[in-house]
Amino acid sequence: MGFTCGLVGLPNAGKSTLFGALTRTKAQSGNYAFTTIEPNSGIVPVPDKRLDTITHYVKTKKIVPTTMEFVDIAGLIKGASKGEGLGNKFLGHIREVDAIAHVVRCFEDGNVPHVSDIIDPVSDIDTINTELMISDIESLDRRKTKIEKLAKSGDKEARMQVEVLARLSEALDQNQPARSVIGFNDEQKQFVKSLTLLSAKPVLYICNVMDPGDTENKLVQKVKEIAEQDGSSVVALAGKIEGEIMEIEDPEEQKMFMEEMGLTETGLDRMISAGYGLLELATYFTAGEKETRAWTIPKNAKAPQAAGVIHSDFEKGFIRAEVYSLEDLIKYESEAAIKDAGKLRVEGKEYVVQDGDIMHFRFNV
């Protein structure tokens, strides 16, 4: 399953620097607007210490983490929804991602000019959110005309859709993103999803600071206040330092450098994990002599759906899943001992896979 997180932000917020560090590439960057024109994309592994724990007990030839795709989208300016700058392209690229990682400048640096000459994360966030919401308002207005005609003719589904559009429009008119509207039933949620609204996408605010020890500065606090209001997440990191860490190829040297900076884990690892959580994803594992692997599934996925992530034949011919927990692996130290203790569970089609499950599938095609 492919999941994408789009890096957005005003020009010179540090998006391309972060993208380069994330993907260990030299993304095009510069101290001027619109350095990124066509979006760069990169697949990055999701850090998960549980893989190390599993392979401590299950000896394997190959370890494969699950992944996410990050897309570095062009910086935008006020008026993007009206086509200013690279507005139309920018908004189109956002529409294609599953979630938004909004890079917010929370540092002062005279060598890196700000597009509005003032370091104000509240204003920066409002600029982008406003452009997304204006685009959504225009999109809803176009849908309303057609659907309202159907509703007047007595179409039951159209009446439901008119009600949903009204609730979304009311929120947007009050400068509230579409994601702030809650309480929809499953049918309504499916309709909302089909609208592909930009402001409905989950958001992770990434506060880009100068120093790793400055992740609680007053600018970061302002971003956290906004995130709390709109139900989003926040990660603060020093993009420039993260880039330097990623350039160190020797693991021991990298560890020493991080210790000098007072870091126990990279900000990028926290960012990837937060992005993964933002998409409401879960991980299960398969473990064996040839390969131990992490697999991404939506939260609350049932066993056949989880099996289908490996191969569609696994889902079509699903018979059962053999499941055990990481806790039991640690306690009993081998799969054979887990079986002997009666802790290996056999689950059917209705089993809801739990984050961290270790699974084997039985299927017939």
Secondary structure, 3 states (H helix, E strand, C coil): CCCEEEEECCCCCCHHHHHHHHHCCCCCCCCCCCCCCCCEEEEEECCCHHHHHHHHHCCCCCEECCEEEEEECCCCCCCHHHCCCCHHHHHHHHHCCCEEEEEEECCCCCCCCCCCCCCCHHHHHHHHHHHHHHHHHHHHHHHHHHHHHHHHCCCHHHHHHHHHHHHHHHHHHCCCCHHHCCCCCHHHHHHHHHCCCHHHCCEEEEEECCCHHHCCCHHHHHHHHHHHHHCCEEEEECHHHHHHHHHCCCHHHHHHHHHHCCCCCCHHHHHHHHHHHHCCEEEEEEECCCCEEEEEEECCCEHHHHHHHHCHHHHHCEEEEEEECHHHHHHHCCHHHHHHCCCCEEECCCCECCCCCEEEEEECC
